Amino acid sequence: MRKIKSKEQIKKIEMRNKALVGVVLIALMIFSTAGFAFYGHGTLGVDNTDDIIDETLNYNGQYLTVNSGGQQFYFSSGEDLIKDIPVNIQKTVGDYTGQTIYVDSENEQNLIEISNNLGRYGKILPACYGSCERDVPEFDCSQNILVIRDNSERKVYQENNCIFIEGGLSSIDAFLYEILSIN
């Protein structure tokens, strides 16, 4: 038979159980963050571009694939199509690691191209640079935001935390080749 417990004893047990679950969850978050910091950062080739061993370009029927630093990246354009696009940025992929990367683009394919390659480093979310009528968050250059505009001029440049990518998929690929140090 079970011993009858008072309301105070039941509340005390419930509080102890909740505190224990909270401590376990906090410990899990701390250890997973520490594990990523110590192990995940180096294996991604973020800081060490010397890790690039096998850099090959293959066409798989839909994308060009590049094996670099033990990872596979996907592009719509080869290096020959992007070599004349000026890329003037100071950011590295390390600036995006573990961060939310906001992307302002009205073209879904642009978002897919960014997500395929940078999604492994940070969380990719749609957004607006300034105000817009879409139902997404609006940001200025205080956040990491990629502003992609399809127009005839092809260039990539940086203002504060904003990277402006003009010219569509080939300009996006020029940005990605640069930020991922694939040359």
N, C-alpha and C positions, 0 to 999 in steps of 0.2 A: 504494500500500500504506500501511496505517496503522502508525504507530509503536507498538510494544508499550509499555504503561505499567505501572509497578509499582503495587502495592496502595496505597502511600502517595500516588502521584500521582492515582489514581482517587478516593481518599477526599478529597484536597485539592480536586479539581474538584467533587465532590458537595457538599462543605461550602460552597464558593464559590457554587454554584448555589442551594443552600438559603438562604444568607444573602441573596443577590440577590432571590429570591422573597419572603423575609420583609421586606426593605426596601421592595419594591414594594407589598406588601400594607399595610404600616404607612403608607406615603405615601398610598395610596388612601384609607384610613380617615381620616387627618388631613384630606386635602383635601375629602372628602365631608362631614365634620363641619363644616369651615370654610365650605363652600359652603352648607350648610343654615343655619348661623348667620347668614351675611351675606345670603343671598338668600331662603331659605325662610321665615324668621321674618317678614319684612315682608310677603310676599305672602299670608300666611294671615290677615292682618288681626288678629293677636293683640294687639298693643299699641295699635293705633290704631283706635278704634271710629268715627272720622270716615270711614274707608274704606267704611262702609256707604252704598251709593249706591242700589241698586235692591232695596228690601225689599218683596217681593210675596208674597202667600200664595195658593197654588193647590192644588186637590185633584186628585190624579192617579188616583183610583179606589181607592187603598190608603192613601196617606199625604198629609198636607198638606205641600207643599214651600214652602220659603222661600228666595228668592235674596237673599243678603246678603253684602256684601263680595266679590262675584265668585264666591261658592260657593253650592252648593245644599245645604240641610239638610232633613231629613225628620222629621215629627212625626206623632203619632197624635192630638194634641189641638190645637185652635186656641187663640189667646190668650183668647178669651171663656170657655173652659172652665177655664183655669188662673189667671185673674186673682185669684181669692180664695184661692189656695194660698200661705201664707206661706213665703218663701224667705229664710233668714237665713244667708248664707255670705259669706266674705271672699275665697275663691279666685276666680281668673280662669282663662280658658282657657290663658293663658301659664304657669300653674303646672303644667299637664299636658303642655305641648309637649315632645316628645322623651322623655317619661317613660313608665313602665309604669303603667297605670291598672288597679287590681284592682277587680273587681265581685263583690260577694256578693249573689246573687239565685238563687232556686230556679226562677224563671220565665224560660224561654229568650227570650221576647219582650222582656223587660226588657233583657237583654244585647244583643239585636239593636238595640233603640232607642238604647242608649248607643253601640254600635259604629258605627252608621250616621252618627252625628254627631261623636263624639269620636275615632273611630278614625283620622282623618286627622291628629290632633295627637299621639297617643301610642299605644302598644301596649295593647290591651284584653285582659285575661286574667281568667278566673273565679278566685275565691278565697273564703275564708271569713273572716268577722270573728270572731275567737276560734276555738274548736274546733268541729269538725263531723265528720260521718261521710262526707261526700263526699270524693272523691279529688282534692282541690285544695289549694293552699297555704293555710296559716292565718296571718292577720296581725292586728296590733292597729293603733292609730291612728298608728303611726310611719311607715306607708306611705300612699301615695295610694290610698285604698280607698273605693268607693261602696257603701254598705250599703243595699240596697233591700228594703223589707218591704211586702207587700201587706196593708193593713189599712184600716179605715174612716176613720181620721184621716189627713188629707192635709196634709203639711208637709215642709219641707226645712230641715235645720239642720246646722251644722258643729261638730265637736269635734276639735281638733288637725288631723290630716290626713284624718280620716274625714268623709265627707258622708253623712248619714243621710237617705234619701229614703223617706218613708212615704206609701202610698196608691196605688201602682201607676203605670200609664203616664202619667196626667195629671200626677202629681207629678214623674215623670222629665222630662216635657216642661217643666214649670215650672222645674226645675233647668237644663235645657238652654237655654231662652230666656234665663235669667239669666246663665249662664256664658258664653254666646256673644254676649251683649249685643244680643239681638234683642228690641226692644220696639215 
